[in-house]
């Protein structure tokens, strides 16, 4: 491999710094960062990793020539944990640019197992880098490498590394904070998707910003609800006007204004029990970077939402038929209606009901229905899960 110029290219270094911040904002850009670092410093390899203070090393990014085969992973992990340069750099000082010559003599290095088994295999002889504090007490590691024939790193390259290092640290902190925020957002979305109540976030124009899995199911399954032009609508028009009034009151509350009482309405359905809708304010989070507008949370609950019979079996040890009867009871169906729908006699349904009462620890049908309807068997079914 032909070596680039020894003198660092300032335009490449400036471009590298810009890339670090772009990669912090967009994780898709992180891949290839090590190669950009190596290129900016006229080197053949680079690595970014985190040592957590124990036996674990998180390899954040490295150039392709540092990647080993699957069968050699344990060997590579051993030498990442026993990195002689990292051990010496920590003793030398955190956030200080060092070279291999600062840390170990050439003779000592070549006698070490770290060199004989790891560096020599990777054709690494010279290093420029630093260790620095990272999140959760971990130690961040920047290592830039070149082979023997390229010569040691010189003062101009040290100065450029000193310029890059604080930007690298800030970009990593920014990326970690954004990743944590993204994780919290993903957890919140998944939690909403597991609720047996449909949840929508809407703005002052009734535009739907987010809809949970149950909300999407209710929108598909009920003609009384609709999304038209990206906006939430109720049928008939008089009912939609009441929704608009509820949302206006919720938005006024989100803005800090006094609002009229009354935040719920019933949505009649043909031959089915009505849906229950509630609106609540969603106050904007303060931000110096963009205007955050108030929104409203819309909660919609279906008293006849599907009950996962398989989950009832897990919860209460019901048989398959008992679970089917229990699910129908939780949806408000009478024993006679259940018998007709399942093609069995009313006496058989009552026999199943007795066993359901015993297994759920309840004494009356109303108690059992309340328990079943409020159990975790309600809500949208898990992807790939059967309902029986």
Helices and strands as residue ranges (DSSP letters): H 10-25, G 27-29, H 33-40, E 45-51, E 57-62, G 64-66, G 70-72, H 73-81, H 84-92, E 98-99, H 100-103, H 106-111, H 113-113, I 114-119, H 120-122, E 126-133, G 135-137, E 139-146, G 148-150, H 155-193, E 198-202, E 208-211, H 213-221, E 225-228, E 231-234, H 237-254, E 264-269, E 272-282, E 295-302, H 309-316, H 320-330, H 335-342, H 346-360, H 365-373
